Amino acid sequence: MSQAPSPSMQAYRASVLHFRADPAFTPDAYSWHEDGLLIVDGGKIHAAGDYARLASTLPEGVTVHDYRGKLITPGFIDTHLHFPQTDMIASPAPGLLPWLETYTFPTERQFSEPEHAREVAEFFLDELLRCGTTTAMVYCTVHRESVDAFFEASEARNLRMVAGKVLMDRNCPEFLCDTAESGARDSEDLIRKWHKRGRSLYALTPRFAPTSTEAQLRLTGELAAAYPDTFIQTHVSENDAECTWVRKLFPKARSYLDVYDGFGLMRPRAMYGHCIWLDDDDFARMAATGSAAAICPTSNFFLGSGLFDFEKADAARVLLSLATDVGGGTSFSMLQTMNEAYKVARLKGSYLPAVRMFYLATLGAARSMQLEGSIGSFAPGLDADFIVLEPACTPLLARRAERCANLEELLFALALLGDDRAIRATYAAGHKVHERLPQ
């Protein structure tokens, strides 16, 4: 073509994969172009398809980045993790509650110091990008300083991130305890400061029901109603001992999930971490309210919490996504998280195809967050957040990839054998924010 290219237009040649629907329910759920082209303009997706069809549409002078032999997908989306727990990942404990008391709370105490919070946030975000994660739902600490530090660091990288100040006004150390009123006041101030500022989005973040009084949960529900386009994130039904504790603290609630429902905290953009011990009524309620489940297999294995029931959740058509849950989770890598999710499904008697795992880590997560109009696929106009996967990143993966007969086998090999080394490059809003140079 003869017209001058947009100064910001770039093109990327590789195999290109993205999703239109959940492969568990829709046969033609994805688009895969074995020799594909992704065109980006102004930080947005311009087009994605076969190279043979799209190459001729490029204006003269547009740079085509050659990633042949590699796979481009939307950036991974991690729907549940804790940036203050970066430095205590892989800490030994006999279960969730002693792990919180011994490691989590003392570590989070340090985040009242802005300089410390900023340094950890920088490392945390670099680690996410190294693992191909371009969006995450992130827990900060009770300190406002931790939220400011996180969003300042993500804003500097122009990342689409969701985060919020943790709310705790009981059953926690005094040095981490706020009040119902101060927690609500701080949260509203932070919403006004950060929500929808650039690519930042705010999440109301009661840690979990045992550490919030009814007064705090009620005020959080009021904020959720007053700011309906904010997010909600918390934990539910992760661990047997935790569930027993909730029954004692909230004896009138039908279930652990019902505690949140009673305070108006179940709605679209509400993300519930773990969801292991939910019953059929709970899953039905999640589906009815548009609330979503963040499945955290590495954390659940590490803490011995239990196995997520994919079949029961799918029967109710609950919105699902995958999450690392760092630092209970033992890896920032969504590929390693897929590896463990596959094993969870097998141990529960079901099967999780690789195409579904990649869906859950991209468009499935975006839909769970009600962000499919911004991220999660290569539909024109969406943010150009994408990654380049390198099947030849290790000798073993390269050998297995050479023998893959179809896309499912290739994705399965990446999920079961891949880790951060498989991420050749990470792009956010069309700009390269990480590159792993060939060894």
N, C-alpha and C positions, 0 to 999 in steps of 0.2 A: 504494500500500500504506500501511497505517496505522502500522506499527511505526516506532520511531525509528531513524534511520540510525546506523551506527557512526561515531564522530567522525572516523575516519581514512578513510572511504569517499569515493572521488572517481570521477567518470566522465568519459570523453573521447570526443567525437563527431568522427569523421573516417572516411575510408576506412581499413580495418584489414586488414593482411596479416600472416600468419605461416605457418610451415611445419610439416608433420607428417612429411615424408620428403624424400628427395633427388629432385628433379624429373627427374634423368637416368635414374632407374630405376623411378619410381613415377608413373603418370599423374595420380592425384589427390593431389598432394603438398602442396598448400597450401590455406589458407582465405583467401578475399578477400571482404570485405564492403564494397561500394562506399559504402554509407551505414551505417557501423558504429559500434559502441560498445564501448569498453574500460572495464571496471570494475575498480578497484583498491581493496583494503582491507588495511590494516595492512602496507603495503609489498609485498603479494603480489597476483598476478593472481586476481581473483574470477571474471570471465567476459569473453568476447570473442565478438561476433557481430553480427547485424543490429540496427540501432537500433530498427527497428519491433518486433522481438521482445523486446529486452532493456529498453527504456525503461520499460515498464510494471512491471518487476520492481524498479525502484529505490525504496527507501524515500523518503518525503517529506523534503525538505530536503537531499538529496544534490546537490552542485554538479556540473553538467554543463559541462565546458570545451568550448567550441565551436571545433573545428579543421576545420570543413567546408571542402572544397577542398584539404585536405592529406592526407597518408598517414602512418599510424602503423604502425611495424614494431618488432620487438624491437631493442634496442640492438645496434650492431655489436660484433663480437668480433674483435680483432686478435691473432693467435696467435704473432707473432714481431716484437719490436722492442726497441731499446736506449735506455733513458731517458738514460744519460750522453752519448749521441751527439747530443742535441738541439742543442747549440751548434755542432756541426761538420757539420750537414746541408748538402748541396750543396757539398762540398769536392772540388776536382778532383784526379784521380789516374788513371794509366794502367791500373789494375787493382786487384783485391782486396788482394793482399799489400802492395804499396806504399802503398795507401790506409790500411791498418791501421798501418803503420809511421810514416807521415808525419802522420796526423791522429788516428786512433782512440786509440792508446796514450798520446800526450801529453795528449790531452783527458781521458782517464779517470784520469790521475794526480791530478787536482785533487779527486777524490771521497773522498780520505782526510779532507777537511775537512767536518765535518758541516753547517756553515752553507751552504757551497757546494752540497752534495748536496741539502739541503732546498730551496734556492731553485730549482734546476733541476727537482726533482721536482714542485714546485708548478706551475711553468710547463708542464711536460710533461703533467701530468694535466689542466690547464685546456685545453690544446690538444686532447687526446683528446676531452674532453667537447664542445668546440666543433665537433668533426668527427663527433659522434654515436657515439663508441666508449665503451662502458660497461664492457667487460672486456678485458683484454689479458694476454698472457704476456710478461713484461718481464725483460730482462737488466739487472742492476745492474753494479757493478764488482767487483774482488777485495776491496774494502774492506767490512767489516761495516757501517761507517757509512752506506754508500750504500743498503744494504738497509733499515736502520732508518729512514733519511730517507724512502725511497719508501713503505714501509708506513705510517709515521706520517701522511704526506700523504694516502694513499688511504683510510686508516681514518677520517680526519677528514671525508671526503666520503662515507663508507659505501659504497665501491665494491667490487665483486667483482674482485679483482686477483690475479694469480699472478706471483711474482717470485722471484729468487734471486741469491745471490752467485756471480759468475763464478769458476771454478776454472782456474788456470794455474800450472803449476810448471816450465815450460821454454819455450824459443823465444819469449820475450817479454822486454821490458825488465826489468831487475832491480827497478825501482821498482814493478812490478806482479806480481812473482813471489812466490807463496806456496810452501809445500811440500805434498806429498801429505797429510801428517799434519795440518798446520795448516788446510789447506783443508777436510778432512773434519771436523775439530773445530769450526771456525767454522760450517760448514753445519749440523751437528747442533744446535749451540746456537741457530742461527737458526730451524731447524725447530721446536724446542721453544718458542721465543718467539712465532713468528708463524703457524705453520701452523694453520689453522682458528680463529684468533683473529678473531672477528667474521666479516667476509667476505674475509679475507686467506688466501691459500693459497701454499705454498712449492714452488719448483721447484729441484731439483738442476741445476746449470748449468755443466758443463764447456764452456768456450768452443767449442773444436773439437779434434778428436783431435791435431793437431800441437802444441798448447800444453799437453798433458797427458801425463805419463809413464804407463807401464803401471801403476805403483804408484798414481797418482792415480785412474786409471780404475777400477782394482780396488776401491779404497776407496769410490768413488762408487757402484759397483754394489752394494757391501755396504750402504751407506746406503739405496739404492733398495729393497733386499730387506727391510731392517729397518723402513722406513717406506713400505709399499706404496701408501698413498693420497696420497703426495706426487707431484709432477710431475717430469718430466725434460725439459730443453730443451737443444738444442745444434744445431750446423750439420753438414751433410753434403753432399758432392758439389755444391758451389756453383760451383766454378771449375776449369778444366782444370789450371792450375799447382798449385792446392791438392791436387787428386787425385793428381797425380804425386808431390808431396811426401809425401802419406800413404802411398803405395806404398813409398817408400824408408824411411819411419819404421816401418812395420808390414808387413814383407815376407811374413809368414806369413798375413796376413789375405786372404781371398778377394776382398774389396772394401772400400771405405771404410766402408760401412755395417756390414760384418762386424766391423770393429774394435769398434764399440759392442756388437754382439751378443755378442761373446766375453767382455765384461765385465758381462753381465746388464743392459744399459741399453736393451733393447727390450722394451716391455711396454705395457699400457694406461696412458694419461696421459704417454706419451713423445712429445714434439713435435720433429720434425726439420725444421729450416729449409732451404729451397731444393730439395734432392732432384732436381737437374737431370740429373746424369750417372749415375743409377741404371739398372741393367739389370733384365730381367724377374725374375731370381731375387731381387734386392733388393726389388722391389715385392711379390713374393709373400711374402717374409719380413716385410715391414711389415704386410701384411694379416693374416698368421697370428698375429702377436704383438699386434695391436691398436695398434701404433704409428701415428702420424699425420704427415702432411706439411703444412708451412706454405709456401704458394706466395707468393713475394715478387717480383712482376713489375716494380715500379718500380725496386727495387734491382738486379735481374738485368739490366735494360736499362741502368741507369746505370753499372754496373761491367763491362758486356759479358760477363756470366757465361754466358749461354745461355738457352734456352727450355724451360720445364717441359712435359712430355709428358702432357697430360690423358688422351689415349686409352690410353696404356700404363698409367697409374695406375688408370683406371677399369676396365680389363680385369681387373686384380687386385683390384678393389674396396677400394682403399686409402682410409682416412679422409682427407679433404681439407679444407683451409680456406684463406682468404686472409689475407695479412699485409702490413703496410707496410714492415717492416724499417728503420724510421728508425734511424740516420741514413744507411745505404747507400741506403735508400728515400728518395724525394724529396718525399713528402707524408705527412701524418698522416691524410689523407682516405681512408676505405675506398671511397668512390665513385670517386675517382681511381684507386685500386688496381684496382677492377673494370674501369675503362676500359682499363688496361694489360693486365689478365688476358685480356680479350676479344681484344686484338691478339696476345697470345702464342698463344692457341688458333688464331687464323686463320693465323699464320705457320707453325704446326705442322700445318696442314691439317685442323683440326677446328673446331667451332663451339660457342660457349659462350652459351647463351641468358641473358637478363637474369634470369629467375626463378631459374636455377641460381646465378648470381653472388650474388644476395641470400640464397639458401639457404646458400651457402658462408660468407657473412659473418655469419650468425646461427645457425640450428640446426645447420648443418654444422660450424661451429667448435665449438659446444657439445658436439656428439657426439664430435668429435675429441679434446676435452679430458675426455670422460666426465662432462660437467656438464649433460647435457640434463635431468636431474632438478631443476636449479636455475635455469638461464637458457636463453635461445635461442628460446623460443616463448611463446605466450600460453595454455598449458595452465593450468588452475586450480591454484593453490598455488605456482606458480613465482615467483621474484623479479620484481617489477615494474620491470624495466629496459627502457625503451623510448624511441623517438625519434619526433619529428614532422618529416616531410619536407615541404618547401615547393616544389612544382613551379613556382611563379611567382616564384622567388627572383631570377632575372635576366630581362631582356627576351627573350633568345634562348630560354632554357628555357621561359619562360611561353608564348612563341609556339609552340614545338614541342609542349608539353603540350596546348595547346588542340586540336591536330590528331591526338592519339593516339586510335586506334580501340579499343584494348584494354589490358589490364594489362601485357602484355609490352612493348608500345610505350612505355608510360609509364615502366616500370622501366628500359628500355633508354635512354631519354632522360635519366633521372636519373643513370644510371651513366656515360654518355658525355659529358654536358654539366654534370653536377653537381660540387660540391665542398663545402667547409665552409659556403658560403652557403645551401645547400639544407637545412641542419639548423636548423629553426625552434626546437626545444626538445629537451633531453635530460633524461631522468628516470632516477634510480637509486633502487631500492627504494621507488618511489612518490613520491620527492621531486624537484622540479625542480632540476637542478644546472647547467643552462645554458639561456639563452634569447637568441635573436637577434631583436632588435626590428626591425620593418619599417623599411625605409629611407625 
